[in-house]
């Protein structure tokens, strides 16, 4: 029996080697090639991985580029994946997420002639062949704060942050300033969940805030935010989403979402590589002025909401609910918000970035 | 002499069985690859190229195997003492976190103190995290599966949720960068090292993209030490006796609780070393997500290695190769989900063919009677 097993496995191994020995190497044409390494979590995160992917899909259809993506199972793979793209002569290599900043820097140093882009982390000493794509979340959050203050009947709004650190203070600061801009006397409740993935905690915090009189809550808390939406549904009150369009998560209760247009930023970077205007060595901030951040449509249904209906995520009734809510609740304030947006772009309103200057002492 | 032949035969049977099961797994994998409309030939040659294609690929396979060998050992040793350590994940996190903090917190220690201090601190904290369930099991009969799972959750909360936020100074979800004096030696820096630099041809390691560091050597040494401990010392004999039959062992004059606590402590320290290597060698800081489920993969590694320390080395190498080659498969256009399915198929078949081996052994025993 021992012999049989041995022979059998040798035969198998032999067949295997013969069949798979000759490896045809894929070669490609002269089109611009873009490689992207997504952060762990990968596609389907409803946040920046998906958004970056959308941006590349758009670039593929509109600019005729070719792109490949890698979803690492382990952050240790990041460096290897980035390096393989660089070695294979991709024109642009993109890394997504804070955890990739070190690896991207190391690889970019080894490949000075390859262009790199990094999403969502600024570099203190940025290399000449790297651009870092960042977002002026404080400007978008200012709009969210202003909208919350306009919609609020109790003069009391809330903010739920994920984890208490610099990046998330950008959202907090923008929201606070926006709400106070509309109504200096409004009460802004601020709480942190210390977790980006704990909906139950988000729900408890939100219920507490509603109990204390808030009627609109904005979150910058990733998965924890789902709990905020649940609380809004339970109490029949309102919430504001973040990063991508989350209005369909709790139809009729999420009155708007602050958008971080990672897709636009990625698309523009690819475009700059295609037409030869790519300029490395900069930390770019995508702002309201170039549609890098913004807020969902306050009057009409957005593409994503209709998409969610077509994909069967929400029913027709729920889509109708969103439409009604927009008509009754947010459309009356659309003009005012457009005006504020214009003022921020023109520099008439200066929004402070609390991620950089810190939270004011009186808070 | 006959004994020796039997031993070689049994090792060869094991190897042949493993080879057979890997082959069957890859054949099943073909169907899944076809679902993605990719050529299985391209996909598998990418798997092979990625894991063994060139010198760098081989070294990086060893690098990916390192934490898996260590967590595999951390599961295998208690297994021999009749304990199921599900807590390698938490022990790895505690060890890695401790080493990461020691690595950046002490700023004026020379390397020959700083590095050993960081490694030992990580291993001891990991050891305590493993020893605690061992103690509870020995003294209060708390089931180790439950206590280690709970300790995993506590470790995640302590290190990733609370610890990183306490120490971090940038938006990066990690502790600050460790100092050079606490970094584990990387193979591509060896040519400049004052001792290793003297080894002839050491400069072949000096090329970009080789990420292997010295922890691999530590892992192999650990496996050998554990083999010696288990099979060549009284303590190891006692542990195995407790594993076979705790009451019998106790009756025979063996202190079962000592064996249980020690096995769990050593296991925790070994898992801690896996975390230490990731923090001080791979990421140069303690980073959220760096555990990557190694503690749980370690269970599969230990079972495939037949919970024998030397077998675990091979189990770890297999998983390291699948991880390293799997990344290359993604470059060949196979989505990461399919890569994961193929990795799972290999585990499944290797594990299930062990059953065949047991059957073979039984038949052989019967044949002996005839």
Interface residues (C-beta under 8 A of the other chain):
Chain A: X1 X2 X5 X6 X8 X9 X10 X12 X13 X16 X19 X20 X21 X22 X23 X24 X26 X40 X42 X68 X70 X71 X72 X73 X74 X75 X76 X77 X79 X80 X81 X83 X84 X88 X98 X99 X101 X102 X110 X121 X163 X164 X165 X166 X167 X194 X195 X355
Chain B: X9 X12 X13 X16 X17 X19 X20 X23 X24 X26 X41 X42 X44 X45 X46 X48 X49 X60 X64 X161 X162 X165 X168 X170 X171 X172 X173 X174 X208 X209 X211 X278 X282 X283 X284 X287 X288 X289 X290 X292 X293 X323 X324 X326 X327 X328 X330 X331 X332 X333 X335 X336 X339 X340 X360 X363 X364
